[in-house]
Amino acid sequence: MQMVVFSSSLFLLIFLWSTEQPMDHNTDIRLLQQKLHRNASCAERYHLHYCLVDFYLSNIFKEYCTKAEELGISKQLSTLANRFMVVLQNLHHCKVQKRLSAVECSKGKFCIFKQEFEKLNPEVGLTKAVGELDILFGWMKTDFRPH
């Protein structure tokens, strides 16, 4: 499988997010658990990233707008969501070209993430998901860097 480089979009995402990250004080629960990413093949990780980025765009950013306005980060969140769309388009392009297979293992891992998210109160879940963006960025930075 050929690696896809998302350098400009990914690094802009990381920079924007590092400037204003909401506080997630609940450290007992993790949505993006290391077991989801560990020991996964490249294809599994790409598919997992595709599912996560799609989920964040469809559920997290859309619902987090009010909280972002309260925190004064609505502009950064909007820019972040736009960059996520670029990453999702690049991942979709890989999927269409059959470089990204819909691996059952990664579907199961995404289901674990989604189930953990759904267990939480909606506001807590949103804050937790946004608070763990640094974990997702770390995974993507590792997986998408050129070799």
N, C-alpha and C positions, 0 to 999 in steps of 0.2 A: 504494500500500500504506500502510495506516495504521500509525504507529509504536505500539508497545506500551511502556508505561512500567513498569519493574520497580524503581522507585526504592527502596522500603524494603528489599526482599529483596536487591537488588544491592548497595546501600551497606552493608548489614549484612554481606554476604559479604566485601566489601573490607575493612571494619573488622576483622572477626574474623581474616581471613587475615593482615593486616598486623601483628597482634600476635605471632604465632608462626609464622614461615615456615621450613621446613626448608632446610638449606643444600644447594644444588645446585652442586657445584664443577666440574662438567663443562660448560664453556662452549663447547666445540668443536661440540657437537650441539644443535640446536634442533628441538623437536617442533612448536611453534607458530611456524612461520616466517612472516615478514611477507608473503611471496608468497601465502599462503593467504587473507589478508584484503584485500590490496591489489586495487584495481580490480574488486571484486566488487559486484554490485548489492545493493540492500537485501534482496531476496528470497533471494539467494545467501548473504548474511551471516547472516540469520535461520536458514536451514536449516543452515548450518555450525555456528552456535551450538547449535542443537537437537541435532545429531549429537555435538558435543563434550561438551555437558552430559550427554547420555545415556551416552556412553562413560565419562566421569568417574564417574558414579553406578554404572554396571554393573561397571566394572573397577578404577578407581583407588581410590576411597574404600573399597570392599569389601575390597580386598587390602592397603590401607595401614594397617589397624587395629593390627597388631602393632607396626609402626614408630612409629605415633603414640603408643602406650602407652610405648615406650622413650623417646621425646622429651618425654613429659609433655603432649602436646597432644590426647589422645583426645577430651576434652570439646569442644574447639574444632572438631575434625575432624567430630565427630558433628553439631554445630550447622551447620557448613558444608555437610555432605551434606544435611541437612534443607532448608536454603535452596536448594540446587541442585535439590531436588525441586520446590520452589515455582516456580522459574524454568522448569524443564522442563514443569511443568503449564501455565504461562502460554504457553510456546512451542507446546505441543501444542494448546492452545485456539485459538491463531492458525492453526495448521495445519489443524485441523478446519474452521475458518471460511473456509478457502481464502485467508487472507491470507499464508500461508507456503507457497510452492510448493516441491515437491521438485525443485529445479533440478539438472540433471546436472552442471553445473560445480562446484557445492558438494559433490556426492557425490564427485567426483574429488579435490577439495581435502581432504575428510575422509579419503579413502583414502591420500593422501600422508602425512597426520599418523599414521594408524594403521600404515602400513608402517614409518615411522621409529621408532615406538614398539616395534613387534615385532622390529626389528633389535637392540634393546638387551637386555642381561641383564635378567631380570624385576625385580630390586631396583633396578638403575640406572634402568630405565624408569619405575618407580613414583616414585622420587625426582625424576627429571627432570620428569615430568608434574605432580607436586605443586609442584615448584620453579617451574614456568612458569604457575602459576595467576594470577600478577600480570599476565601478558600477556593471558590470557583475560579477566580482569576489566577490563583496559584496553579491550579490544575491545568488550566488552558495555557498558561505561560510555559509550563513544562512540556505539555503535549504538542503545542504548535510551534515551538522554536525550531528553526532550521538546523539540520544536522550536517 
